[in-house]
Amino acid sequence: MVNTLVELFEEQVQRSSVRVAMRFYEDQAWTARTWRDWWERSERIAAGLMALGIEAGDHVALIASTRPAWVEADMGIAMAGAATVALHPAAGEAGIAAALSHCKPGVVIVEDPVQMARLVAIPEALASVRAVIYVDADVMVKTRGGRARELMRVDAFQLPEHIARLSIDELGQQGRRKLAEDSRYVASRRRQITPEMNAAVVFTAGTSAEPRAISLTHHNLVAQVEAMSALRLFSFDDVQLLFLPLAHVFARVLYLAGMGSGMTVAFGRGARHLLDDLEEVRPTLLASVPWVYERLQAEIVSRVEERGLRAQLMPLALEVGKTVRRRMLGGQPASRLLRWEHAFFSKVLLEDVRERLGGRMRFLISGGAPLRPEITEFFFSTGVQLLEGYGLTEACGAVAFNLPEDVRIGSVGRALPGVDVTLAEDGEVLVRGDTVAHGLTQGEGAGQVDARGWLHTGDIGRFDREGFLFIVDRKREVVMTSTGRQIAPGPLESALEEFELIAHAVLVGEGLPFVSALVALNPDRLLEFVQAQGLDYRASVRELTTHPTVHQALMGHLDEVNRRHAVAERIRRIAVIPEFLSVADQTLTASGEVRRPVVLERYQALVDSLYADRRVGAEAAAGKN
């Protein structure tokens, strides 16, 4: 019986020693590495860490992008009996300092000089650090103006005197020497690892500026892998394309699920290269966040639209595909004519779409944020199922999931085996099981565990008659106006975001007489719009967001949204944020969700402008409620 991640890894290595465990792009070509290769590299890293003084129960920080070195280091840290403190490669100095001060790692592993520079800038957070390991000695970066590139090297940065600096290869060489002296050097440490020991510290993306550190044990992570394995979704014949940040539990669980099934993990080159990677790797499954699928859909449709008559037939082909899929999911047979139309379009048009996905895709997985049903239906219509799931860091990733032959579009599926999900009286989703993180604070707030062992998610949900879970909104983000009206922002924000110009919407109105909204525009769609309208596209973002033509288009959509909602829920005013939101400026999480408190604090003056005439607004609200 497997009880720890190291045992899970060892079992797969014994079963699949010479099979391909991972593929990655290096030196202009795709390269493969076997399970045995991975084990040996991780064991050398473990031995090197132990030689640096890492003991069982210690922390090792890992700041790198999704690549082979990440998972090799992760398993090396686990073999040494330590826990990986995973930080996003784009984390800023303040975030890194807070994490290191909280976890006090003995060693920090960074990807390249970019992260090294951030460490050098926060010496006060490095008191516990004995060594910094780097993967790449140099990297090309953009200059401050962004118009040129320059070489950045790790030796350009001076660490505090008490900290050693060495490459990942040098660490491996130290480990090799230790293993040559004693072949059981790491094996003896592995015997000290227990299921209750921490294996990972993951920082929640959340919607606040101060993420929480969540400790996940070997038991938590193994339970998650076992729950995923019980679904029988994956096999050793599968090839998973993975490019999501491994600092987040979603991607972490995906790679561990691959370890449990023996499938090959292909490390992608990022969202910019997604279509190229799909065609070259030809994966059987892909997992990502909703905005990636929205972008993927747009790129696929754009390429099809360049193909004349076929482009004109695409809407009909998708409608036929949608009808067939709905009938299949509902257990209804398709008519002979519908089957013929579907076969025709599938061969003539939709096969091209599937080829864009590599030609072997069994299904797509979406998580990390709500998925718009129309995106799901698009991929279903092409013959590729897009399966939405639900999870959170405190529950070690997945909680519920749709299965290939058991889907409800718009839902997040049924609870995973071994995971209990129920609803509180107010509709909040509660989770209990072996995957729930240990050490969470007691209470009934979001991210806390109550006296009966239920994790409070902070999400509002509902079940249908078949047990499919639907996430309706965020409990803690209900807006209560000064008139006593409670309004869930999610549906209204989603309705605003249906308009192509609007990338993000944030409802406001807490303690105020009526609800309004801040909207951030989509840079690509805005450029297309101003060009189509004959406007000066060289104008600044601030000038474009306040242009009368843009404002008129936004107000037209607002009127349409308001017509679909109750009078008391209607958005009275909107204001356009004069910048584009991004992960880099901390207004978005890595999965593309809006950090509501950050946005509201940063643009408080804009909110105030919406309520400058509070008396008129209060009278209007009182008259309508």
C-alpha positions in Angstrom: 0.0 0.0 0.0 1.3 3.5 -1.0 1.4 6.0 1.9 3.8 8.7 0.7 4.7 10.5 -2.5 8.1 8.8 -2.5 6.5 5.4 -2.3 4.1 6.4 -5.1 7.1 7.5 -7.2 9.1 4.4 -6.5 6.2 2.1 -7.3 5.8 3.7 -10.8 9.5 3.6 -11.4 9.6 -0.2 -10.7 6.6 -0.7 -12.9 7.6 1.6 -15.8 11.4 1.9 -15.5 12.3 2.4 -19.2 9.0 3.9 -20.3 9.0 7.6 -21.1 8.0 9.7 -18.1 8.4 13.2 -19.5 9.0 15.1 -22.7 10.3 18.6 -23.0 11.6 21.0 -25.6 15.3 21.6 -25.5 17.8 22.6 -28.2 15.1 23.1 -30.8 13.7 19.6 -30.4 11.5 17.5 -28.2 13.5 15.3 -25.8 12.4 12.3 -23.7 13.3 11.1 -20.2 12.4 7.8 -18.7 11.0 7.0 -15.2 14.4 5.6 -14.2 16.2 8.7 -15.4 13.8 10.9 -13.4 14.3 8.8 -10.2 18.1 8.9 -10.4 18.2 12.6 -11.0 15.9 13.3 -8.1 17.9 10.9 -5.8 21.1 12.8 -6.6 19.3 16.1 -5.8 18.1 14.6 -2.5 21.6 13.5 -1.6 22.9 16.9 -2.5 20.3 18.6 -0.3 21.1 16.2 2.6 24.8 17.1 2.2 23.9 20.7 2.6 22.2 19.9 5.9 18.6 19.5 5.0 16.9 17.3 7.6 13.6 15.5 7.6 10.8 18.0 8.2 12.7 21.0 6.8 11.5 23.3 4.1 13.1 23.9 0.7 11.8 26.8 -1.4 11.3 26.3 -5.2 10.8 29.3 -7.5 10.7 28.1 -11.1 8.5 27.7 -14.1 6.9 24.4 -15.2 9.8 22.3 -16.5 11.5 19.0 -15.8 13.8 20.6 -13.3 10.8 21.5 -11.2 9.4 18.0 -10.7 12.9 16.5 -10.4 13.7 19.0 -7.6 10.2 18.4 -6.0 10.7 14.7 -5.8 14.3 15.2 -4.6 13.1 17.4 -1.8 10.5 14.7 -0.9 13.2 12.0 -0.9 15.2 14.1 1.5 12.1 14.1 3.8 11.6 17.9 3.4 8.6 19.9 2.1 8.6 21.9 -1.1 7.6 25.6 -0.6 6.3 26.3 -4.1 6.4 30.0 -5.2 5.3 31.3 -8.6 8.2 32.3 -10.8 6.7 35.8 -11.3 6.4 36.3 -7.5 7.7 39.8 -6.5 10.2 40.6 -3.8 7.5 41.3 -1.2 5.7 38.0 -1.8 9.0 36.0 -1.8 10.1 37.7 1.4 6.8 37.0 3.2 6.9 33.3 2.1 10.5 32.8 3.1 10.0 34.5 6.5 7.0 32.3 7.1 8.5 29.0 6.1 12.2 29.6 6.9 13.7 27.3 4.3 17.2 26.0 4.6 17.7 26.0 0.8 16.2 28.0 -2.0 16.1 26.7 -5.6 15.6 29.4 -8.3 15.2 29.1 -12.0 17.5 31.8 -13.2 19.1 35.2 -12.5 15.7 36.9 -12.4 14.7 35.1 -9.2 18.3 35.5 -7.9 18.0 39.2 -8.2 14.9 39.2 -6.2 16.6 37.2 -3.4 19.5 39.6 -3.3 17.0 42.4 -2.8 15.5 40.9 0.4 18.5 39.9 2.6 16.4 40.2 5.7 14.3 37.2 4.6 17.3 34.9 4.0 18.4 34.4 7.6 17.5 30.7 7.5 18.9 30.0 4.0 22.2 28.1 3.8 22.4 27.8 0.0 20.8 29.0 -3.1 20.6 26.6 -6.1 20.1 27.9 -9.6 18.9 26.0 -12.7 20.0 28.4 -15.5 23.1 30.5 -15.1 22.0 33.2 -17.5 18.9 34.4 -19.2 17.9 37.0 -21.8 15.6 39.7 -20.4 14.0 42.8 -21.8 15.6 46.1 -20.9 13.7 48.6 -18.8 12.3 50.3 -21.9 11.2 46.9 -23.3 12.7 47.6 -26.7 15.9 45.5 -26.5 17.2 42.4 -24.7 20.2 41.9 -22.6 22.0 39.0 -20.9 21.5 38.6 -17.2 23.9 36.3 -15.3 23.7 34.8 -11.8 27.3 35.7 -10.9 26.3 39.4 -11.2 24.5 39.2 -7.9 26.1 38.9 -4.5 24.3 36.8 -1.9 25.0 37.4 1.9 28.2 35.7 3.0 26.6 32.9 4.9 24.8 31.6 1.8 26.5 29.2 -0.7 25.6 29.4 -4.3 25.8 26.5 -6.7 24.1 25.2 -9.8 21.6 22.3 -9.9 24.2 20.3 -11.8 26.8 20.9 -9.0 24.2 19.9 -6.4 23.6 16.7 -8.4 27.4 16.1 -8.5 27.6 16.4 -4.8 24.8 14.0 -4.4 26.4 11.5 -6.8 29.6 11.6 -4.6 27.6 10.9 -1.5 25.8 8.0 -3.1 29.1 6.6 -4.3 30.3 6.6 -0.7 27.0 5.1 0.6 24.4 3.7 -1.8 21.8 3.7 1.0 22.4 7.4 1.9 19.0 8.6 0.6 17.2 5.3 1.2 17.9 5.6 4.9 16.2 9.0 4.9 13.3 7.8 2.9 12.4 5.3 5.7 11.9 8.3 8.0 9.1 9.8 5.9 5.6 9.3 7.3 2.2 10.1 5.8 1.6 12.8 8.4 4.8 14.8 7.3 4.3 17.9 5.2 5.2 17.4 1.6 4.2 20.8 0.2 3.5 24.3 1.2 1.3 26.0 -1.3 0.2 29.6 -1.3 -3.4 30.3 -2.2 -3.9 32.7 -5.1 -7.1 33.9 -3.4 -8.6 37.3 -4.1 -6.6 39.2 -1.5 -3.2 40.7 -1.7 -1.9 38.5 1.2 -2.0 34.8 0.2 -2.2 32.1 2.9 0.3 29.3 3.3 -1.4 25.9 3.1 0.5 22.8 4.3 -0.3 19.6 2.5 0.9 16.2 3.9 2.0 13.1 2.0 -1.4 11.6 3.1 -3.3 14.5 1.6 -1.6 14.3 -1.8 -1.7 10.5 -2.0 -5.4 10.6 -1.1 -5.9 13.0 -4.0 -4.0 10.8 -6.4 -6.0 7.8 -5.3 -9.3 9.7 -5.7 -8.3 10.7 -9.3 -7.1 7.1 -10.0 -10.5 5.7 -8.9 -12.1 7.7 -11.7 -10.1 5.7 -14.2 -9.5 8.8 -16.4 -5.9 8.2 -17.1 -3.7 5.3 -18.3 0.0 4.8 -19.1 -0.8 5.3 -22.8 -1.9 8.9 -22.2 0.3 12.0 -23.0 -0.6 15.1 -20.9 0.5 18.5 -22.1 1.2 20.5 -19.0 2.2 24.2 -18.8 0.3 25.6 -15.9 2.4 26.9 -13.0 3.4 24.0 -10.7 3.4 26.5 -7.8 -0.4 26.0 -7.8 -2.1 22.9 -6.5 -4.1 22.4 -9.8 -0.9 21.7 -11.8 0.7 19.9 -8.9 -2.1 17.4 -8.7 -2.0 16.9 -12.5 1.6 15.9 -12.5 1.1 13.6 -9.5 -1.9 12.0 -11.2 0.4 11.3 -14.1 2.8 9.7 -11.6 0.0 7.5 -10.3 -1.1 6.4 -13.8 2.2 6.2 -15.5 1.3 8.5 -18.3 3.8 10.7 -20.0 3.9 14.4 -19.1 5.0 16.8 -21.9 6.1 20.1 -20.5 4.7 22.8 -22.8 6.4 26.1 -23.7 3.5 28.2 -22.4 0.2 29.6 -23.7 1.9 31.5 -26.5 3.1 28.3 -28.0 0.1 26.2 -27.2 -1.1 25.5 -30.7 2.4 24.6 -31.9 2.9 22.3 -28.8 -0.5 20.6 -29.5 0.4 19.9 -33.1 3.9 18.7 -32.2 3.3 16.7 -29.0 -0.1 15.4 -30.1 -1.3 14.9 -26.5 -4.3 12.9 -25.4 -5.3 15.3 -22.7 -4.8 18.9 -21.7 -5.7 20.7 -18.5 -5.9 24.4 -18.1 -7.8 27.4 -16.9 -10.9 28.9 -18.7 -9.1 31.9 -20.3 -6.8 29.5 -22.1 -9.7 27.7 -23.7 -11.4 31.0 -24.6 -8.1 32.0 -26.4 -7.8 28.6 -28.0 -11.3 28.8 -29.3 -10.7 32.2 -30.7 -7.5 31.1 -32.5 -9.1 28.0 -33.9 -12.1 30.0 -35.2 -9.8 32.7 -36.6 -7.8 30.1 -38.6 -11.0 28.4 -39.9 -12.4 31.8 -41.0 -9.5 32.2 -43.4 -10.7 29.2 -45.4 -13.5 30.7 -47.5 -16.6 28.4 -48.0 -15.6 26.1 -45.1 -15.7 29.1 -42.8 -19.3 29.9 -43.9 -20.3 26.3 -43.0 -18.7 26.3 -39.6 -21.6 27.8 -37.6 -23.9 25.1 -39.0 -21.4 22.4 -38.3 -21.0 23.5 -34.7 -24.8 23.6 -34.3 -25.2 20.1 -35.6 -22.4 18.9 -33.3 -24.0 20.6 -30.4 -27.3 19.0 -31.1 -25.8 15.5 -31.4 -23.8 15.9 -28.2 -26.8 17.1 -26.2 -28.9 14.2 -27.4 -26.1 11.8 -26.5 -25.8 13.2 -23.0 -29.5 13.2 -22.6 -29.8 9.5 -23.7 -31.8 10.5 -26.8 -31.1 8.9 -30.2 -30.2 11.2 -33.1 -32.3 11.0 -36.3 -30.8 9.5 -39.4 -30.5 12.9 -41.1 -28.8 14.4 -38.0 -26.3 11.5 -37.9 -25.6 12.0 -41.6 -25.1 15.7 -41.2 -22.8 15.1 -38.2 -20.7 12.6 -40.1 -20.4 14.9 -43.0 -19.4 18.0 -41.0 -17.1 15.9 -38.8 -15.1 14.8 -41.7 -15.1 17.9 -43.8 -14.8 20.6 -41.1 -14.6 19.5 -37.5 -11.7 17.1 -38.2 -9.6 20.1 -39.0 -10.4 21.6 -35.6 -9.5 18.3 -33.8 -6.2 18.3 -35.8 -5.5 21.7 -34.4 -5.6 20.0 -31.0 -3.1 17.4 -32.1 -5.5 14.8 -33.5 -5.4 12.5 -30.5 -7.1 14.6 -27.8 -9.4 12.4 -25.6 -10.7 15.3 -23.5 -9.8 18.7 -22.1 -9.9 19.6 -18.4 -10.8 23.0 -17.0 -10.4 24.2 -13.4 -9.2 27.2 -11.4 -12.1 29.5 -12.3 -15.7 29.2 -13.6 -16.0 28.1 -17.2 -18.5 29.8 -19.5 -21.0 27.1 -20.8 -20.7 28.4 -24.4 -16.9 27.6 -24.4 -17.7 24.0 -23.2 -20.4 23.7 -25.9 -18.0 24.8 -28.6 -15.5 22.1 -27.9 -18.2 19.5 -27.3 -19.5 20.4 -30.8 -16.2 19.7 -32.4 -16.2 16.2 -30.8 -13.7 17.0 -28.0 -15.1 17.0 -24.5 -14.2 19.9 -22.2 -14.7 18.6 -18.6 -15.0 21.1 -15.9 -14.0 20.4 -12.3 -13.9 22.2 -9.0 -11.4 22.3 -6.2 -9.4 24.5 -3.9 -5.9 24.5 -2.4 -7.2 23.7 1.1 -8.7 20.5 -0.2 -5.5 19.5 -2.1 -6.9 20.3 -5.5 -9.9 18.5 -7.0 -13.2 18.1 -5.1 -15.6 17.4 -7.9 -15.3 16.5 -11.6 -17.3 15.8 -14.7 -16.5 12.5 -16.4 -16.3 11.9 -20.1 -19.6 9.9 -20.3 -21.3 11.6 -17.3 -21.4 15.3 -17.9 -23.6 18.2 -17.1 -22.6 21.3 -18.9 -22.4 24.2 -16.5 -21.8 22.0 -13.5 -18.5 21.0 -11.9 -19.5 17.4 -11.8 -19.9 15.0 -8.9 -17.8 14.7 -5.8 -14.6 12.6 -6.2 -14.5 9.1 -4.5 -13.6 9.5 -0.9 -14.5 13.2 -0.8 -17.7 14.3 1.0 -19.5 17.4 -0.3 -22.6 19.0 1.2 -24.3 22.3 1.4 -24.7 24.5 4.5 -28.1 26.1 5.3 -27.0 29.2 3.4 -25.9 27.2 0.4 -22.2 27.3 1.1 -20.2 24.3 -0.3 -18.6 22.2 2.5 -16.0 19.6 2.0 -14.7 16.8 4.2 -12.2 14.0 3.6 -8.6 12.8 3.6 -7.6 15.4 1.0 -8.5 18.4 3.3 -5.3 20.0 4.6 -4.2 19.6 8.1 -3.5 22.6 10.3 -6.3 24.8 9.0 -7.7 27.3 11.5 -10.9 26.3 13.3 -14.1 28.2 12.5 -16.8 28.6 9.9 -15.1 31.3 7.7 -13.9 30.6 4.1 -10.8 28.3 4.3 -11.6 27.2 7.9 -12.6 23.8 9.3 -15.6 23.7 11.7 -16.0 21.4 14.7 -17.5 18.6 12.6 -14.5 18.5 10.3 -16.2 20.4 7.3 -14.0 22.7 5.3 -15.9 25.9 4.5 -15.1 26.9 0.9 -16.7 30.3 0.8 -18.5 29.2 -2.4 -22.2 29.1 -2.9 -23.5 26.0 -4.7 -26.5 23.8 -5.5 -27.0 20.1 -6.5 -29.3 18.9 -9.2 -31.3 15.7 -8.8 -28.5 13.6 -10.2 -25.9 14.9 -7.7 -24.1 17.3 -10.0 -22.7 20.3 -8.2 -23.2 23.8 -9.6 -21.2 26.7 -8.2 -23.4 29.7 -8.1 -21.3 32.4 -6.5 -18.8 33.4 -3.8 -20.4 33.7 -0.4 -18.1 36.3 0.9 -18.5 38.5 -2.2 -22.3 39.2 -1.8 -22.8 42.9 -2.1 -25.3 44.4 0.4 -26.5 47.9 -0.5 -27.5 50.5 2.0 -31.1 49.7 1.2 -30.6 46.2 2.6 -30.7 44.5 -0.8 -28.2 41.6 -1.1 -26.9 41.0 -4.6 -24.6 38.3 -5.8 -22.0 39.9 -8.1 -21.1 36.8 -10.1 -24.1 36.7 -12.5 -24.0 40.4 -13.2 -20.2 40.5 -13.7 -20.5 37.5 -16.1 -23.2 39.2 -18.0 -21.1 42.3 -18.5 -18.1 40.2 -19.5 -20.2 38.6 -22.4 -19.4 41.8 -24.3 -16.2 41.4 -26.3 -14.8 44.7 -25.2 -15.0 43.9 -21.5 -12.3 41.6 -20.1 -13.2 42.0 -16.4 -16.1 43.5 -14.4 -16.2 44.2 -10.7 -19.5 45.0 -9.1 -19.5 47.7 -6.4 -22.2 49.0 -4.1 -21.5 47.6 -0.6 -23.1 50.1 1.8 -24.1 52.3 -1.1 -27.6 53.1 -2.4 -27.3 51.1 -5.6 -24.9 48.9 -7.5 -22.5 50.1 -10.2 -19.5 48.4 -11.9 -15.9 48.9 -12.7 -15.0 47.4 -16.1 -11.5 46.7 -17.6 -11.3 46.4 -21.3 -9.8 43.6 -23.5 -6.7 45.1 -25.2 -7.0 42.9 -28.4 -10.8 43.5 -28.8 -10.4 47.2 -28.1 -7.8 47.6 -30.8 -10.0 45.8 -33.3 -13.0 47.9 -32.3 -11.2 51.3 -32.7 -9.8 50.3 -36.1 -13.2 49.1 -37.3 -14.7 52.4 -36.1 -12.0 54.4 -37.8 -10.7 55.9 -34.5 -7.0 56.8 -33.9 -5.6 53.5 -32.5 -2.4 55.2 -31.6 -4.1 57.1 -28.8 -3.3 56.1 -25.2 -5.3 53.5 -23.3 -6.7 56.3 -21.1 -7.9 58.3 -24.2 -9.5 55.2 -25.8 -11.3 54.1 -22.6 -13.0 57.5 -22.4 -13.8 57.9 -26.1 -17.5 58.6 -26.7 -17.8 55.9 -29.3 -16.4 53.3 -26.8 -18.6 54.6 -24.1 -21.7 54.4 -26.3 -20.9 50.7 -27.1 -20.5 49.9 -23.4 -23.7 51.6 -22.5 -25.6 49.8 -25.2 -24.5 46.5 -23.7 -25.3 47.7 -20.2 -28.9 48.4 -21.2 -29.1 44.9 -22.6 -27.8 43.3 -19.4 -30.1 45.3 -17.3 -33.1 44.2 -19.3 -32.3 40.6 -18.3 -32.2 41.3 -14.6 -34.6 42.3 -11.9 -35.0 46.1 -11.4 -33.4 45.9 -7.9 -30.3 44.2 -9.4 -29.7 46.5 -12.3 -26.4 48.3 -12.6 -27.0 52.0 -12.6 -23.6 53.2 -13.6 -20.3 51.9 -14.9 -16.8 53.4 -15.0 -13.9 52.1 -17.2 -10.6 51.4 -15.5 -8.0 53.3 -17.5 -5.5 50.4 -17.6 -5.6 46.8 -18.5 -5.7 44.3 -15.6 -2.8 41.8 -15.4 -1.1 39.3 -13.1 2.0 41.4 -13.1 0.3 44.4 -11.5 -1.4 42.1 -8.9 -4.9 42.9 -10.1 -5.4 39.3 -11.4 -4.5 36.0 -9.9 -2.3 33.6 -12.0 -5.5 31.8 -13.1 -7.0 35.1 -14.4 -9.4 35.8 -11.6 -9.9 39.4 -10.4 -8.3 40.3 -7.0 -11.4 42.2 -5.9 -9.9 43.9 -2.8 -6.9 45.0 -4.7 -8.9 46.5 -7.6 -11.4 48.2 -5.3 -8.6 49.7 -3.2 -6.5 50.8 -6.2 -9.4 52.4 -8.0 -11.3 53.8 -5.0 -11.4 57.3 -6.6 -13.1 55.8 -9.6 -15.7 54.1 -7.3 -16.2 57.5 -5.5 -16.9 59.2 -8.8 -19.8 56.8 -9.5 -21.5 57.9 -6.3 -20.6 61.6 -6.4 -24.3 62.5 -6.4 -25.3 60.1 -3.5 -28.6 62.0 -2.9 -29.9 61.4 -6.4 -28.7 57.8 -6.4 -30.4 57.1 -3.0 -33.7 58.5 -4.2 -33.5 56.4 -7.4 -32.7 53.3 -5.4 -35.4 53.9 -2.9 -37.9 54.4 -5.7 -37.0 51.1 -7.4 -36.6 48.7 -4.4 
